[in-house]
Amino acid sequence: MQPVQGGQPPSPRRENSLRGIGLVLLGGAFLSSADAVSKLMAETVPPLQITWLRYAAFAVIMLAIALPGGRPLLVPNRLRLQLLRGVAVTVSSILFVSSLKYLPIADATATSFISPLFVTALSIPLLGEKIGWRRWTATIIGLIGVLIVVRPGGAGFQLAALLPMLSASAWAFALIFTRMMSATENPVTTLTWSAIIGFLLLSLLQPFGWQPLTAQAIWLGVFVGVASTIGHWFVILAFRHADASLLAPFAYLQLLWASIFGFLMFAVLPDRFTWLGAVIITGSGLYIAHRERLRARGPLSRG
């Protein structure tokens, strides 16, 4: 599952780099554990039901946090953007969980790291940004990394490898919407609306593929929801303590967590192509983050 990225929360920020790094690492561990259990469930439970269980727990947790705050936390300032973000996050979740039924966790995670590249491309029509040759070059290199992981035309290629790419594209839309309203929306409000929208959308889809759930499946689904919510929350807290440029390399270590859980639960380790592609994707993503940081400091002659 993708870690939370986007605008900074409006609350006062206290600089503590080590705490920020620790929170990002913990967030990645929780998110990867949720992915691992989702993959385990996918052997017997449809992806739509897994995602629905996750969002049910997500919605309960966020409402418990937001309700005591009343109107300031429950009523958004940018309703349309909240709706669009909620739909984008839900679609991303469905696609990613669907991919776990067919792909190793590390492969799906590595491919999903392409989302910053999609953000770069979407920033032009949606944010009106100008993208220079450096960031375009980094984007192309990142796409090459994805091709190395996916290996289209290879003996092991399967169409399911496209699912985490599509998930990353939907997540990129969510990040763009988050950036557009980061100055006006509290992160609790954003997460609460995403949880509610996702739960409602997935509830509407359940009649099309519902199958009876065992008590074990329900409890595993609750674990996925709780673990992923905690993971996202830790990452949000991390950005209160350190700059995104510092935290970005540690966010990419989620691939390491995915590999650990993949080995412990399924006895599967990433092959050399996955590691090579992941390094290339990570490098391009970090360079794009670096250029974003420079652009934020002042106008660049070339993007």
C-alpha positions as CSV (number, residue, x, y, z in Angstrom):
1,M,0.0,0.0,0.0
2,Q,1.2,3.4,-0.9
3,P,2.5,5.6,1.9
4,V,0.8,9.0,2.5
5,Q,2.4,11.9,0.7
6,G,1.4,15.4,0.0
7,G,0.9,18.7,1.8
8,Q,2.0,19.4,5.3
9,P,-0.5,19.5,8.1
10,P,-1.5,23.0,9.3
11,S,-0.6,22.3,12.9
12,P,2.7,23.6,14.2
13,R,5.8,21.7,13.2
14,R,8.6,20.6,15.5
15,E,11.8,19.7,13.8
16,N,13.1,16.3,14.9
17,S,14.7,14.4,12.0
18,L,15.4,11.2,13.9
19,R,11.8,10.9,15.1
20,G,10.6,11.6,11.6
21,I,12.8,8.9,10.1
22,G,11.7,6.4,12.8
23,L,8.0,7.2,12.1
24,V,8.5,6.6,8.4
25,L,10.2,3.3,9.0
26,L,7.4,2.2,11.4
27,G,4.8,3.4,8.9
28,G,6.4,1.3,6.1
29,A,6.4,-1.8,8.4
30,F,2.7,-1.5,9.2
31,L,1.8,-0.8,5.6
32,S,3.8,-3.8,4.4
33,S,2.3,-6.1,7.1
34,A,-1.2,-5.0,5.9
35,D,-0.2,-5.9,2.3
36,A,1.2,-9.3,3.4
37,V,-2.1,-10.2,5.2
38,S,-4.1,-8.9,2.2
39,K,-2.1,-11.3,0.0
40,L,-2.8,-14.1,2.4
41,M,-6.5,-13.4,2.4
42,A,-6.5,-13.1,-1.4
43,E,-6.1,-16.8,-1.7
44,T,-9.7,-17.3,-0.6
45,V,-11.4,-13.8,-0.3
46,P,-12.2,-11.6,-3.3
47,P,-10.1,-8.4,-3.5
48,L,-13.2,-6.2,-3.3
49,Q,-14.2,-7.8,0.0
50,I,-10.6,-7.5,1.4
51,T,-10.6,-3.8,0.5
52,W,-14.1,-3.3,2.0
53,L,-13.0,-4.8,5.3
54,R,-10.0,-2.6,5.3
55,Y,-12.1,0.5,4.7
56,A,-14.6,-0.5,7.3
57,A,-11.9,-0.5,10.0
58,F,-10.4,2.6,8.5
59,A,-13.7,4.5,8.7
60,V,-14.4,3.4,12.3
61,I,-11.0,4.6,13.4
62,M,-11.1,7.9,11.6
63,L,-14.6,8.7,12.8
64,A,-13.6,8.0,16.3
65,I,-10.8,10.5,15.9
66,A,-12.8,13.2,14.0
67,L,-16.2,13.1,15.7
68,P,-14.9,14.6,19.0
69,G,-13.5,17.5,17.0
70,G,-16.9,18.4,15.7
71,R,-17.5,20.6,12.6
72,P,-13.9,21.8,12.1
73,L,-12.7,18.2,11.5
74,L,-15.8,16.9,9.8
75,V,-16.7,19.6,7.3
76,P,-14.2,20.1,4.5
77,N,-13.3,23.4,2.8
78,R,-12.8,21.7,-0.6
79,L,-15.6,19.2,-0.9
80,R,-15.2,18.5,-4.6
81,L,-11.5,17.8,-4.1
82,Q,-12.2,15.6,-1.1
83,L,-14.6,13.5,-3.2
84,L,-12.2,13.2,-6.1
85,R,-9.4,12.2,-3.7
86,G,-11.6,9.7,-1.9
87,V,-12.5,8.0,-5.2
88,A,-8.9,8.0,-6.5
89,V,-7.5,6.4,-3.2
90,T,-10.3,3.8,-3.3
91,V,-9.5,2.8,-6.9
92,S,-5.8,2.7,-6.1
93,S,-6.5,0.4,-3.1
94,I,-8.7,-2.0,-5.1
95,L,-6.2,-2.3,-7.9
96,F,-3.2,-2.8,-5.6
97,V,-5.0,-5.5,-3.5
98,S,-6.1,-7.2,-6.7
99,S,-2.5,-7.4,-7.8
100,L,-1.4,-9.1,-4.6
101,K,-3.4,-12.2,-5.6
102,Y,-1.0,-12.8,-8.5
103,L,2.2,-11.0,-7.8
104,P,4.9,-11.2,-5.0
105,I,4.5,-8.4,-2.5
106,A,7.9,-6.9,-3.3
107,D,7.2,-6.8,-7.1
108,A,3.9,-5.1,-6.6
109,T,5.5,-2.6,-4.1
110,A,8.4,-1.8,-6.4
111,T,6.1,-1.2,-9.3
112,S,3.8,1.0,-7.2
113,F,6.8,3.3,-6.5
114,I,6.2,4.8,-10.0
115,S,3.5,7.1,-8.6
116,P,5.9,10.1,-8.3
117,L,6.6,9.8,-12.0
118,F,2.8,10.0,-12.8
119,V,2.6,13.0,-10.4
120,T,5.3,14.7,-12.6
121,A,3.2,14.2,-15.7
122,L,-0.1,15.1,-14.1
123,S,1.3,18.3,-12.6
124,I,1.3,19.9,-16.1
125,P,-2.5,19.7,-16.9
126,L,-3.8,19.8,-13.3
127,L,-1.4,22.2,-11.5
128,G,-0.2,24.2,-14.5
129,E,3.5,23.4,-13.7
130,K,6.3,23.5,-16.2
131,I,8.4,20.4,-16.2
132,G,12.0,20.7,-17.5
133,W,14.2,18.2,-19.2
134,R,15.8,17.0,-16.0
135,R,12.6,15.8,-14.4
136,W,11.4,14.4,-17.7
137,T,14.7,12.5,-18.0
138,A,14.2,11.1,-14.5
139,T,10.7,10.1,-15.3
140,I,11.8,8.2,-18.4
141,I,14.5,6.5,-16.4
142,G,12.0,5.5,-13.8
143,L,9.8,4.0,-16.5
144,I,12.7,1.9,-17.6
145,G,13.0,0.7,-14.1
146,V,9.4,-0.4,-14.1
147,L,9.9,-2.3,-17.4
148,I,12.8,-4.1,-15.7
149,V,10.6,-5.2,-12.9
150,V,7.6,-6.1,-15.1
151,R,9.7,-7.5,-17.9
152,P,6.9,-7.4,-20.7
153,G,7.5,-10.2,-23.2
154,G,9.4,-12.3,-20.7
155,A,8.5,-15.8,-19.8
156,G,7.3,-14.8,-16.4
157,F,5.2,-11.8,-17.5
158,Q,1.5,-11.6,-16.6
159,L,-1.1,-9.0,-17.2
160,A,-1.5,-8.7,-13.5
161,A,1.8,-6.8,-13.4
162,L,-0.1,-3.8,-14.9
163,L,-2.4,-3.6,-11.8
164,P,0.2,-1.9,-9.5
165,M,1.0,0.5,-12.3
166,L,-2.7,1.4,-12.7
167,S,-2.9,1.6,-8.9
168,A,0.1,4.0,-8.9
169,S,-1.6,6.2,-11.5
170,A,-4.7,6.5,-9.4
171,W,-2.6,7.2,-6.3
172,A,-0.9,10.0,-8.3
173,F,-4.2,11.7,-8.9
174,A,-4.9,11.4,-5.1
175,L,-1.5,13.1,-4.4
176,I,-2.3,15.9,-6.8
177,F,-5.7,16.5,-5.1
178,T,-4.0,16.4,-1.7
179,R,-1.5,19.0,-2.9
180,M,-4.2,21.2,-4.2
181,M,-6.0,21.4,-0.9
182,S,-3.1,21.0,1.5
183,A,-3.2,24.6,2.6
184,T,-6.9,24.6,3.6
185,E,-7.6,21.0,4.8
186,N,-6.7,19.3,8.1
187,P,-5.2,15.9,7.4
188,V,-7.7,14.3,9.8
189,T,-10.5,15.7,7.7
190,T,-8.9,14.4,4.5
191,L,-8.3,10.9,5.9
192,T,-11.8,10.8,7.4
193,W,-13.5,11.7,4.1
194,S,-11.3,9.3,2.2
195,A,-12.3,6.5,4.6
196,I,-16.0,7.3,4.4
197,I,-16.0,7.7,0.6
198,G,-14.1,4.4,0.2
199,F,-16.3,2.5,2.5
200,L,-19.5,3.7,0.8
201,L,-18.2,3.0,-2.7
202,L,-17.0,-0.4,-1.7
203,S,-20.3,-1.2,0.1
204,L,-22.1,-0.4,-3.2
205,L,-19.9,-2.9,-5.0
206,Q,-20.2,-5.8,-2.6
207,P,-23.4,-7.3,-4.0
208,F,-21.6,-8.0,-7.3
209,G,-19.1,-10.5,-5.9
210,W,-20.1,-11.2,-2.3
211,Q,-19.2,-14.5,-0.7
212,P,-19.7,-15.6,2.9
213,L,-16.8,-14.6,5.2
214,T,-15.4,-16.7,8.0
215,A,-14.6,-15.3,11.4
216,Q,-10.9,-15.6,10.6
217,A,-11.3,-13.6,7.4
218,I,-13.2,-10.9,9.2
219,W,-10.5,-10.6,11.9
220,L,-7.7,-10.6,9.3
221,G,-9.6,-7.9,7.4
222,V,-9.8,-5.8,10.6
223,F,-6.1,-6.3,11.1
224,V,-5.4,-5.0,7.5
225,G,-7.6,-1.9,8.2
226,V,-6.0,-1.1,11.5
227,A,-2.4,-1.8,10.4
228,S,-2.8,0.3,7.2
229,T,-4.4,3.2,9.1
230,I,-1.7,3.2,11.7
231,G,0.9,3.1,8.9
232,H,-0.6,6.1,7.1
233,W,-0.9,8.0,10.4
234,F,2.8,7.4,11.3
235,V,3.9,8.7,7.9
236,I,1.7,11.8,8.3
237,L,3.2,12.4,11.8
238,A,6.7,11.9,10.3
239,F,6.2,14.9,8.0
240,R,5.6,17.1,11.1
241,H,9.1,16.4,12.2
242,A,11.3,16.4,9.1
243,D,11.4,17.6,5.5
244,A,10.1,15.4,2.7
245,S,13.5,15.5,1.0
246,L,15.0,13.9,4.1
247,L,12.3,11.3,4.6
248,A,11.9,10.2,0.9
249,P,14.8,7.7,0.9
250,F,13.5,6.1,4.0
251,A,10.0,5.8,2.6
252,Y,11.4,3.7,-0.2
253,L,12.7,1.2,2.3
254,Q,9.1,-0.1,2.4
255,L,10.4,-2.4,-0.3
256,L,12.7,-4.0,2.3
257,W,9.7,-4.5,4.6
258,A,7.7,-6.0,1.7
259,S,10.6,-8.4,1.0
260,I,10.9,-9.5,4.6
261,F,7.2,-10.2,5.0
262,G,7.1,-11.9,1.6
263,F,9.9,-14.2,2.7
264,L,8.5,-14.9,6.2
265,M,4.9,-15.6,5.1
266,F,5.3,-16.9,1.5
267,A,9.0,-18.0,1.3
268,V,9.5,-15.7,-1.7
269,L,12.4,-13.3,-2.3
270,P,12.6,-10.6,-5.0
271,D,14.8,-11.7,-7.9
272,R,17.7,-9.6,-9.2
273,F,15.5,-7.9,-11.9
274,T,13.1,-6.7,-9.2
275,W,15.9,-5.2,-7.1
276,L,17.6,-3.6,-10.1
277,G,14.3,-2.1,-11.3
278,A,13.5,-0.9,-7.8
279,V,16.8,0.8,-7.4
280,I,16.3,2.6,-10.7
281,I,12.7,3.6,-9.8
282,T,13.8,4.8,-6.4
283,G,16.7,6.8,-7.8
284,S,14.4,8.6,-10.3
285,G,11.8,9.2,-7.6
286,L,14.4,10.7,-5.3
287,Y,15.8,12.9,-8.0
288,I,12.3,14.2,-8.8
289,A,11.8,14.9,-5.1
290,H,15.1,16.8,-5.1
291,R,14.1,18.9,-8.1
292,E,10.7,19.6,-6.4
293,R,12.6,20.8,-3.3
294,L,14.8,23.2,-5.4
295,R,11.8,24.4,-7.3
296,A,10.0,25.2,-4.0
297,R,12.9,27.3,-2.9
298,G,12.8,29.5,-6.0
299,P,12.4,29.7,-9.7
300,L,14.6,27.4,-11.8
301,S,15.7,28.2,-15.3
302,R,15.2,24.5,-16.1
303,G,12.8,22.2,-14.3
